[in-house]
């Protein structure tokens, strides 16, 4: 399946897939991009069990409706893009520390790439801010916002961030949390790109769409690589623990999402 087709399918999730299937639909779309197509039965079974026990709010029609109402306000959307940039930069530093402490070379390189992606994403969200709301942010403040990205690159040496609680060997629990977070971000992204299309000046929309496609492609890759790592670790030693891990972590994300929803906070 081509990436273009996969991106288009993901972007129609809110209109074609029932809420109970949206989380798994993102996972399947992500895995469909792997070559050869990845088979992760233990991962998908654990994910589906967690969703069946407690439907995530971020996969529901009502959540999408509330987001759409909030995003109709251009000021709200502009602040949301800045907050996304901040969170991507923070996520990059966490991943960088996990990568630095990994004792598995393959996992280390995947985590490092993820950190580099998140570092770049911080700048992508700021570029979307510039395209959607030209001249809205004061130049001096806009220059400061670039510092939200740690500026990681693949040729940079891995060193854990001093004092980081993520300076430890990553576990299957960490990968499960990453996987759920990336699925949640993907569903947020679908809502966000519709809002951006409403606010972005016509002359800038093509550039904004290209950035959004790049972001979505990366998010799907993050879902797939974490799914593959979870599946491999489950085969090795932790098969019996996996459903309980996913159920617990999805409940955690659902609680956080519900708390954020009360504040009209939908940031990834």
N, C-alpha and C positions, 0 to 999 in steps of 0.2 A: 504494500500500500504506500503511495507517495505521501510525502510530508504535507503537500498542499491539500490533498484529499483529507488527511487526518485532521489538519487544522480546521478545515471546513466542517467536518463532522463534530468536532468538539464544540465549535461555536454554535451549533444548533441544539446542544444538549437540553437547554431550558425549554425548547419548544417541541422536542421529539421524544425525549426520554422521561418516563415517570420519575418523580422524586426518589423513590426507593432504589432506582437503578442508576442514578447519575454518578454516584461515587465509583461504582464498579465500571461504568461506561468510560470514565476518564482513565481508569487503570487499563482497561482493555485497549483503548485507543493508543495509550502510551506503549504498551507491549507490542502492539501491531506494527510499530515502526522498527522493531528489532529485526535483524537479519542473521540467521533465519528467525522466523516469528517465535518469540519466547513463549514457553509453556511454564507457568508458575502456579500449579494447582493448589499447593499448600498456602501460598500467599493469597490467592484469590478466595479460597475457602475461608480463611481467617478474616479477610476484609469483609466478605459478604455476611459472615456471622455477626461481626460487630455492627454492621449497618442494620441488620435485621433486629438486633436487640435494642438499638436506639438510633433512630433516623437523625442524621446530622441536620441541624437547622440550616446550614449553608447550602444544602441541596434542595431546599423547598421553594415553591412558588412564592410564598409569602415573604421570604427573605429577599428574593429577587425584587419583589414589588416595593419593599421598604428601601432597598438600595436605590432603585430607580427614582423614587421620590426624593431621596437625599441628594442624589447626583444631578437632579434637575437644577440645583443651585450651583452655579459655576464656581463661586468662592469655596464651597464645600469640596468640590472635586479638585480644585487647585491644591487645597490643603491636604487632601487625601493623597495626591501624587507625591507631594513632599514627604508625607509620612511613609509612603511606600518606599521611597528612596532611603529614608532613614533606617527602616526595618531591613531592607536588603543589605545595606552596609553592615548593620549589626549581625545579621545572619552570616555574612561572609566571614567575619572575625571568629564566630563560633565554629564554623566549618573548618577554618584554617587551623585552629587549635586541635580539633579532632583529627584532622589529617596528619598534623605534625606528630601526634602521639599514636597513630595506628601502627600495629606491628605486622600488618599485611600489606605488601607492596601494591597489589592491585587495588585494594580498598583505599589505600592512601592516595593513589593517583586519581581515583574517582572523586574522593572527597575534595581533593585539591582543585580539580576542575570545577566542581560545584561551587567552591568558594570563589574562584575566579569569575564564574558566571554571575554569582550574586553581587560581586563587586562591580561588575559591568552593568548589571541591572539597575543599581542605584543611579548610575548616570543616564541610563535609558529612561527612567521615570522622570528625571529632571529634563531630559530632552523632550519628553511628551508635555511637560509643563510649559516649556518654551513654545512648542508648536501649538498647543491648545489655547494658551493665554499669553500671547506675545506682549511683552513690555508690562506685564502685570506686577512682576517682582522687581524690586529695586536692584540695580546692578551690583551694589555692594553686598547685599544679602544673597543675591544669586551666586556670586563668586564664593561665598561661604558655603553654600549648599553643596558645591562640588566636593568638599571635604568629607561628605557623608560616605563617599566611597573610599575604602582602604587602598584601592589601586593595585590589587593583587594581579600577578601574571604567572603563567606556568613555568617560566624560567627563574622565578624567584625562589630562594631557599625557604623551606618550611621551618618555621620556628613558632612554637606556641606563644600566644599572646600572654604576657606576664600577668599572673593572678587570675587567669580565666578559669571558671569552673568546668570548661569544656576541654581543658588540657588533660585528657585521659583517653584511654583506649576505648574506641567506639564499640557499642554493644548492639545486639539485634533490636533491643528496645529503642536505641537511638535511631536506627534505620527505620523502624516502624513509625516513630514520631515524625521523621523527615518525610516519609512517604505520605502520611496523612496530611501534613502541612502543605506538601506540594499539590496534592489533589484539591485541597481547600483553596490554595492560591489559583489553581487552574480554573475552578468554578468562579472565583472572584473575577478573574481575568475576563471571562466571557461577559460578565455584567459590565465590567469597566470599559471594555472596548465599545460597547453600545453607547455608553454615556459619552465617551470621548468623541464618537462620531457625531453626536448632537452638538457638542460645543466647539469642535475644532474648525477653524476657518477652512473654507473649501480648498484654498491654495496649499494648505499644509496637510491635508488629510492623507494624501498618498504616502508622504514621509512618515506620518504617525502610524499608518497601517503597517508599513514595513517594520517599524520598531515593535509594534504589537505582535506581529507574526513571529519575529525573532524571540520575543519574550515567551510566547506561548510554546514555541518549539523547544525552548530550553526547559520550561516547566514540565512538559511531557517527557523529556529525556530524564529529568530528575526523578519523576515517578517511576520510569522504567528501570533505571539503574538501581534504585533502592529496592524495588520489587525483586530484581534478580539477586541482589545480595541477600535479601531476606530469605528467598527460596533456597539459596545455596547453604546458608547457615542452618536453615531448618532441616535440610537433608543431613547435615553433619551431626547436629547434636540437640537442637532445640525445638523439634517438631511439636512436642506435646505442650510447650509453653506458648506457642505462637498465637492461638486463638485468644487466650486470656490476655496476652500483651495487647493485641489489637482492640479488644473490647475495652480494656482499661484506658488506653490512650485515646480512643475515639470518644469515650465519655469525657475525658479531660478536655479535648478540643471542643466538644459540644458545650461544656460548661463555660469555657472561655468565650466561645462565640455568642452564647446567650447573654453573658455579661457585657460584651462589646455591643451587642445589638441594642441594649438599653441606652447606650451612649451614642447610638447611631455611628458606631465605629466599625468599618468593614475592611480595614486595611489588612493586607496579606501577612 
